[in-house]
C-alpha cells in the first residue's frame, strides 16, 4: 500500500469516523477494536498548511497497556494508516491512546 502523507491529513479526515470502531494492529498477531472517541483541534504552531489536532482511541474491553509506538490503524475506508500512539490511561471501557498531528 502507498503510504499516507501525514502532513496532508486533516481533522476532517478523522471527524467523520468519530464514535466509530477502527482496528489497531498492535502486533502481526494481535488486532484490537478501538473506538475513535475524540478529535480535538489544537491551538499550537505548525509550519505546515493544515492545523494541528489530536485523536483519541479507546480499546473495547481491552485494558492491556502497550508502550507508545507506531501502530497500524485499520478501517475499510482509510485502509492502513501507521500512527504514533501514546497510552493515556485506562477507564472502565478499555485503554485510551492518543495520536497528535502537529
URGI-V623985 format. One record per backbone hydrogen bond with DSSP energy under -1.0 kcal/mol. CO is the residue of the C=O (numbers start at 1). NH is the residue of the N-H. E is the energy in kcal/mol with one decimal. If there is no record, write none. Layout:
CO NH E
CO NH E
This chain:
4 6 -1.0
5 8 -2.3
11 15 -2.5
12 16 -1.1
14 17 -2.4
15 18 -1.7
17 20 -2.2
20 36 -2.4
22 34 -3.3
23 74 -3.1
24 26 -1.0
24 32 -2.8
25 72 -1.4
30 26 -1.7
30 27 -1.7
32 24 -2.9
33 60 -2.0
34 22 -3.5
35 37 -1.1
35 58 -2.2
36 19 -3.7
38 56 -2.6
40 54 -2.4
52 42 -2.5
53 101 -3.6
54 40 -2.7
55 99 -2.2
56 37 -1.9
56 38 -1.3
57 97 -3.1
58 35 -2.8
62 95 -1.7
69 85 -2.9
71 83 -2.9
72 25 -3.3
73 81 -2.2
74 23 -2.6
75 79 -2.1
79 75 -1.6
81 73 -3.2
83 71 -2.9
85 69 -2.0
86 98 -2.4
89 96 -2.2
93 61 -3.0
94 91 -2.3
95 59 -2.8
96 88 -2.9
97 57 -2.9
98 86 -2.3
99 55 -2.5
101 53 -2.2
